[in-house]
Amino acid sequence: MKQSTFNKPNNTVIAAIKKAAKQMDLELEEVSGNEITLYHGGGLLSFGNKITVKISESEPNKTKVIVSSRSAAEIQLIDWGTNEKLENDLIKELKNILLK
């Protein structure tokens, strides 16, 4: 799990998450309140990954983002480091978009 706080309003951060997901070729599965679920496709050794992004605005123009990734299939025992990489990459992409 990775987290970061941005000095931006909630709706700006949500738009940036959607943009970052598109740039990273992540599929937008669901937007429910302050939670976004993304999917990263699998490959030969993986069933793919579910990425959950939780957003909370602690005060006006200050939004906290928590990113967690897990294997899409419960039976997959090894994540090959993909989950941590996806979390780091998404936070990095958000920073690139929001801190320009």
SULLINLIN-V245524 format. One record per backbone hydrogen bond with DSSP energy under -0.5 kcal/mol. NH is the residue of the N-H (numbers start at 1). CO is the residue of the C=O. Records with the same first field share a line. If there is no record, write none. Layout:
# SULLINLIN-V245524
NH->CO + CO
This chain:
# SULLINLIN-V245524
2->67
4->65
6->63
8->6
12->9
13->9
14->10
15->11
16->12
17->13
18->14
19->15
20->16
21->17
22->18
23->19
24->20
25->22
26->21
27->39
29->27 + 37
30->37
32->35
35->32
36->53
37->30
38->51
39->27
40->49
41->39
43->46
46->43
49->40
50->70
51->38 + 49
52->50 + 68
53->36
54->52 + 66
55->34
56->64
58->56 + 62
59->62
62->59
63->6
64->56
65->4
66->54
67->2
68->52
70->50
72->48
76->73
77->75
82->79
85->81
86->82
87->83
88->84
89->85
90->86
91->87
92->88
93->89
94->90
95->91
96->92
97->93
98->94
99->95
100->97
